[in-house]
Amino acid sequence: MGDPMKSVTEGSIPSRIIPATGETIPELGMGTWKSFDVPEGPARNPLRGILGRFSAAGGALIDTSPMYGRAESALGDLLPRMDPAKAPRNFLATKVWTEGREEGIRQMETSLRLMRRENVDLMQVHNLVDWESHVPVLREWKAAGRIRYWGLTHYRESAFADLERVAAAVRPDFLQFNYSIGDRDAEKRLLPFAAANGIAVLINRPFGEGQLFRRVRGKALPAWAEEAGCGSWSAVFLKFALSHPAVTCAIPATGNPDHFGENLGYLSGGVPGREQTAGWARLLDQI
Ligand SMILES: NC(=O)c1ccc[n+]([C@@H]2O[C@H](COP(=O)([O-])OP(=O)(O)OC[C@H]3O[C@@H](n4cnc5c(N)ncnc54)[C@H](OP(=O)(O)O)[C@@H]3O)[C@@H](O)[C@H]2O)c1
């Protein structure tokens, strides 16, 4: 295919509403697991390019974690060096991933220091680890203005029942979990639960951690995908995940500028309604 960036104009990523406040955020965010765990120096140049194109297209939400090696420090290195006029809307999300109240506070302070920020937009309890200790602190930090939102995350279907149970008890602003055309368990309960309870949803693993690309390797795009305006498999996967009405933002990861450009190509033709994408998973199974 041609350069998908040609069809992407500045600020063209559409925004969706965060139910807790009515604030809007762009529907395409960026994950950083593995992709931003890169040493200082020239190896980070591709990431600088990706961040620049992400911002130019109107992207804002970047998701990271203390679990992701050097990802937080890479963001602390690269984001302040971006032209503020071109990156006005960073919405930084990180996580707390440890046990104990004091250890959690220490870890969150370290994350802020590594990212060179006094506050972040969203702090999440990573994989529900010791949420009982962290949730009260997240509420305190939100009241004090150190974070604007807080949330809970997981990445496996086996944790969905726990995620829903805890979310029903503590009422987070955001939930983050896995959902993709190859992994649709979230449709059964979690996505409707979030919609019914006014909780914003971040979708991790929209490419099934890259597995979806391996599944279709060497397979031509079928006619139904082209007719739906998809110029690549990546567009099929992103349009599918984003077409669920409960989804606020998907956070695919890549450290490859060509892949990033291809992923932005999902914008071409817009995101169809769920009634149009509902049959795509079955069609994909037939390939
Ligand atoms: N809270 C949690 O427990 C949790 C768990 C998992 C993930 N997450 C968050 O969610 C984000 C996304 O999840 P993920 O990184 O696991 O999986 P993902 O976004 O579904 O897939 C990422 C993989 O897809 C590949 N890829 C991306 N675009 C591609 C393209 N156009 N063509 C071919 N390959 C492509 C990437 O490789 P290249 O780099 O080579 O492009 C990478 O291997 C994470 O980065 C992280 O921020 C959170």
The ligand as an ORCA input file, in Angstrom:
! r2SCAN-3c Opt
* xyz 0 1
  N      -2.034     -3.499     31.914
  C      -1.537     -4.579     31.426
  O      -1.526     -5.556     32.121
  C      -1.033     -4.570     30.029
  C      -0.694     -5.760     29.450
  C      -0.307     -5.744     28.154
  C      -0.225     -4.531     27.491
  N      -0.532     -3.352     28.073
  C      -0.437     -2.047     27.363
  O      -1.074     -2.187     26.110
  C      -0.136     -1.902     25.061
  C      -0.458     -2.728     23.831
  O      -0.368     -4.111     24.100
  P       0.823     -5.006     23.523
  O       1.997     -4.147     23.292
  O       0.981     -6.167     24.425
  O       0.233     -5.612     22.181
  P      -0.337     -5.042     20.773
  O      -0.354     -3.554     20.742
  O      -1.580     -5.798     20.529
  O       0.757     -5.594     19.744
  C       2.052     -5.107     19.742
  C       2.849     -5.962     18.763
  O       2.326     -5.751     17.443
  C       3.391     -5.446     16.553
  N       2.877     -4.498     15.572
  C       2.319     -3.273     15.782
  N       1.913     -2.715     14.625
  C       2.236     -3.605     13.648
  C       2.054     -3.604     12.237
  N       1.470     -2.586     11.597
  N       2.504     -4.687     11.536
  C       3.089     -5.736     12.150
  N       3.276     -5.794     13.496
  C       2.847     -4.731     14.233
  C       4.467     -4.856     17.413
  O       5.734     -5.121     16.861
  P       6.666     -3.932     16.261
  O       7.162     -3.130     17.437
  O       7.710     -4.687     15.525
  O       5.783     -3.137     15.356
  C       4.298     -5.619     18.712
  O       5.005     -6.840     18.675
  C       1.207     -2.226     25.715
  O       2.292     -1.679     24.999
  C       0.999     -1.644     27.071
  O       1.143     -0.226     27.061
  C      -0.938     -3.372     29.338
*
